[in-house]
Amino acid sequence: MVLAIFVAAGESHRMGRPKLLLAFGSNSILGKTIDNLLSSRVEEVILVLGTRAEAMKQVIAARPVNVVVNLITIRG
């Protein structure tokens, strides 16, 4: 089985807003990346979310993706 783990749990501090929710054509960067993974030979996609998890879940709601939310914050 080929599976992909997409870690999308960053806070986008430097940009000031979540990069993955930015528009990319008629989609978002997150949506386009998930669509690309789903159209590949990958059999399962696991999406790891953190900050803004609820907004990101809405973007991929209709896609067959397993979502894990990381609640641990590490500051250096």
URWOMO-V967297 format. One record per residue. N is the residue number from 0. NEAR is the number of other ideal C-beta (glycine too) atoms within 10 Angstrom. Layout:
N_NEAR, N_NEAR
//
This chain:
0_5, 1_8, 2_11, 3_18, 4_11, 5_18, 6_12, 7_23, 8_19, 9_15, 10_12, 11_14, 12_7, 13_7, 14_10, 15_7, 16_8, 17_18, 18_14, 19_21, 20_18, 21_12, 22_10, 23_13, 24_8, 25_7, 26_13, 27_20, 28_17, 29_22, 30_20, 31_15, 32_19, 33_24, 34_13, 35_11, 36_19, 37_15, 38_8, 39_11, 40_7, 41_15, 42_9, 43_14, 44_20, 45_15, 46_24, 47_15, 48_23, 49_17, 50_16, 51_17, 52_18, 53_8, 54_14, 55_24, 56_14, 57_10, 58_16, 59_22, 60_9, 61_8, 62_14, 63_9, 64_17, 65_11, 66_16, 67_13, 68_14, 69_13, 70_8, 71_6, 72_9, 73_4, 74_4, 75_2
//
